[in-house]
Amino acid sequence: MLVGRLGLETARLPHADRHGLISLDRGRLTVEDGCLTFDCAGGGGTPAGRYGLPHQSVSLVLLGPGSTVSHDALRLLARHGVGLAAVGEDGVRFYTAPPLLPDFSYLARAQTRFWADELRGRLTVARRMYALRLGEVLPHRDVAVMRGIEGARMKETYRIAAERAGIRWNGRRYDRQNPNAADRPNQALNHAASAVEGAAAIAVAATATIPQLGFVHEDSGQSFVLDVADLVRDAVTIPCAFKAAAIAERRPSESIERITRRLTGERLRRDGVIPLMIDRIKAILAEPSAEEATVPTRRPRPNASAGDVTGEKD
């Protein structure tokens, strides 16, 4: 038995008692004397230096660009139920992660119960999500109607954001076959949405919820990720996109994707958006209140599917 490893297999802390996420970049994640160690070169979000990491009190390690990880570090993380996610700068991309193997399943079970109840459960969660975004509980009994209300409000949100940023706005336009054909503000919206979806994927992984089971989005294999990303569209995605478009007008030689990704990443880090998403996942999957339990339901209309709805292409 190596020094420092005695008793580690019985020292696992419940995830509810852990500190959540820790972000690392530009360094080497290894094990020394049974302890997780990160040697950071600096130049990114993590200051240069050598860090001993309290792996037993962390739920998910986010490993950013310029980093490597040893086999022994993966073994230690797996033994203690700590997830390791490869992410982009400031969490704007979510590439992959070994299984988190959480010691809780209540969120996934709650998500499944809500999703399986097509008449009442899905409507309850959809209402909660729209209430978080729009500041009011929509009384409608049809998710398709709520999507239409949200879409109309988004048009006004886009207009106001463009006016504040001082740029020209001709409406939301997106060509799946040729995304670069869109004007600069629309390209920025696409890039900002992709960055926020990366953060949402991290939040979904951290809560051990199921990406495929969405409530507003339906067809995508990342439907719940898109639902979660939409929870901050008004506050994060749209303002960052229009600010990036305004900067790009002054710097036409600089990539709009790079400007947008950097601005969105800074906002995600500064405002703690991923922890906010985690809290909102817990809120929308909480047990129904007495008032919610008595809301009348309406059977879905034929052909009322969301179709190919995505968070960034409204």
N, C-alpha and C positions, 0 to 999 in steps of 0.2 A: 504494500500500500504506500503510495507516494505521500510525502509530507503535505498536510493541508487538506487531505481528502477524507480523513476519518469522519464518519457520521454524515457526510454530505447527502447520501442517498435517503436519509430519513429526515432531512432538515428542510424539506420543501414547504414554502409558505403559500397559503391560499392566495389566489390572484386578487381577491378583494382587499388583502392587506399589503399589496405591493404598490410601487410608485408609478406603474404604468409604463411609459415609453422613455427610452434614452436614445439620443441621436449621436452618431459618430461618423466622421469622414476623414479621408486622407491619412490613413494609418493602417496598422496591422493589429488584428484581433487574435490574441494567442492565449495560452495558458502557461503560467509560471508558478511552480510550487502549489498546484491545485487551485490557483486563483485566476480568474479571468482578467486579462491585462490588455490595454489598448495603448500602443505607441503611436502618437499622432505627430505628423510632420508640420501641421498648422497650415494656414492659408485658406481655410474654409470656415465652417461654422464651429469647429472644435479647436480651441487653442492648442498650440504645440505643447507636448509633454507626454509623460507616461502616467496612465491612470489605472488604478485598481478598481474594477467594477463590481458592485454588489449584486452579482447575478441572481442571488436568491431572492432579492427584493424588487426585481424588475420583471415586467410581463413581456415586453417586446423591445428588441434592439433594432434600431433603424440604421442600417449600414449604408452610408452615402458614397459618392464617387471617390475614386482614388484609394479604395480600401481593399484589403485582403483578409481572409479568415482561415485559420488553421483547422485541420481535422479535429484536433483535440478540443478546440473551442466549440465546435459544433457538438461534439459528444457531451461536453459539460452543460451546454445550453439545453440540449435535449433531455438530459437526465433531470434537470430542474424545471422542465416545462416552460422554458423561456423561448419565445419565437425570435427568429432572426429574419428580417426583411431587407432585401436589396432595394434601395429606393433612389430616386433622383435627388438633385440638389434641393434642399429644404422640403423634401417630401412631395415634389410635383410629379413623380412617377412611382409606380409600384411594380417592380419587375417580378419578384418571386419571394417566397418565404417557406422555410421548412414548417411542418405542422406545429401550431402553437400548443396543441394538446392541453387545452385549458382544464382546470379542475371545476368548471361550472358549465352548465348547459341551459340555464334558465332563459337566457336571451334567445338562443336558437329555438328552444321549445315554444317560447311565447310567439316568436316570429312565425313558426309553423302553424300554431293554433289560429293566429289572426289570418294568415294567408289561406288556410284551408276553409275558413268560413267566408265564402264568397259573398254572401248576402249582407253580413253585418261586420265581420272582422276586418276585411280589407277596407271597407268604407270608414271604419273607425280610425285606422292608421292613416289613411289618405287625408281624412279631415284634420288629424293632428298635424300632419306635415304641412298642409296648406295654412293652418292656423299659425304655425311657427313662422311661415314666410310672409303671410298677408296680414297678420295681426288680428284676425277674426276667424271665428268658426263658421265655415260655410254651411248653410242649412240643407243643402241639396242632397238628394238620395242617390245620385248617379255620378260616379267618378268622371265619366265623360263630360258632364256638365261643368264639373269643377275644373277640369283641364281647360275647357273653353274660357272660363272666367279668368283663370291664371294666365292664359295666353293673351287675352285682351289687356290685362294689367301689365304684362311684360312689355307690350308695345309702348306703353306710356313710360315704363321704367327705362327702356332703351333711349327714348327721346330725351328724357330728363338727364340721363347720364351723359349723352352726347353733348347736350347743351352746356352742362357743367364743364366738360372737358374741352369745349370750344372746337369741336370737330363737326364736319358735315355727316349727317346720317340719312341714308336712303332706305332704311328698313332692313330686316334680317333676311339675308340671302345666303344659301349654302348649296353648292353643287357637289354631291358625293363623288362624282366621277372626276371632278377637277376643282379641288378645294382651293387651289392657289389662284383661281380665276376670280374669287371674291375680292371686294375692296378691302382696304386695310382694316377698318373697324370690324368687319365680319371675320377676317382672318384672325384678328386679335381675340375675338370672342371664342373662336374654335380652340385656339391655343390655351387661353385661360381656362376654358371648360375642361380640356384634357388634363391640365395641371391640377385642378380641383378634384377631378375624378381620381387622380392618383392618390391624393390625400384621403378621399373617401374610401378608397380600397384599403388603405392602411387602417382606417377606423373600423371598417367591417372585419378585417382580419383580427384586429385587437379585441373585438367583442365576440369573436367566434360566431358571428351571425352568417347567414347563408346568402351569398351574392346573387344567386339565381332567383330568389323569391322576392320580387318587388311588389309594390302596392300601387304606384302610379305608372311606373314603367313595367312592361310585361314580357316582351319578346326576347330581350337581350339576356345573354348569359351573365351579365353584370347588372341586372335590373335594380337590385337593392343598392348597389354602389351608385348608380345614377340617381336613385331616390335621395340618397344621403347627400350627394353632391349638390342636388337642387336646393337643399335646405339652406345653403349659403350663397346661392346664385345672386340674389339681390344685393347681399352685403359684401361679397368678395369677388365673384367671377365678373360681373358686369362692370363695377368700378375699376377693377384692375385692367380689364380689356380696353376700356375707353381711355384710360390714362396712358396705357401703352401705345394706343393708336395715335394719341396726341404727341407723344415723344417721338414716335416713328416719323411723323410728318416733319419734325425738325431734324431728324437724322435719317434721311432716306437711304443711306448706304448701309445702315445697320439692320440686321435681320429682325423682322417683326416677331418671329417666334422666340428669339432669344430675349428681346426686350420684355415680351409678355411673360415668359416663363420666369425671368428674374424678378419682375415686379410681383407676380403672384406668389412666388416662393417666399419673398421677403414678408409679404402679408400673412401667409400661412404661419411662418415662424414667429413673427412679432405678436400676432394676435392669438396664438395658441389655437388655431382653427381645428387641428386634428383632435385635441382633447375636447373641444366644443362639440365636434361631430360625435364623439363617443358618448358624451352626456346626452345629446339629442337622440341617439339611437336608443339609449335606455329609456328616455322619456316617451318616445313614440311607441315603444313596445311594453309599456307599463300596463298593469291590469286596468280594464275599463272601469270608469267611474259609474256610479249609479245613474247619472244623467245619460252617459253614453249608452248604457245598457238598455235604456228605454227608447232610444231613437228608432223610429220606424224605418223599415228597409224597403227596398224596391228591387224586384228581380231584374238582372241585367237584360237590356234590350238585345235582340239578335244583331250580330255584326257590330257590337259596340266595343270591340277590342281596341286597345291602345295602338295596335299596329306597331310599326317600327318607330316608336317614340324614343328619343334619346335626350339626355339633359342638355346638350349643347347645340342642337340643330332645330330649334323651334322656328 
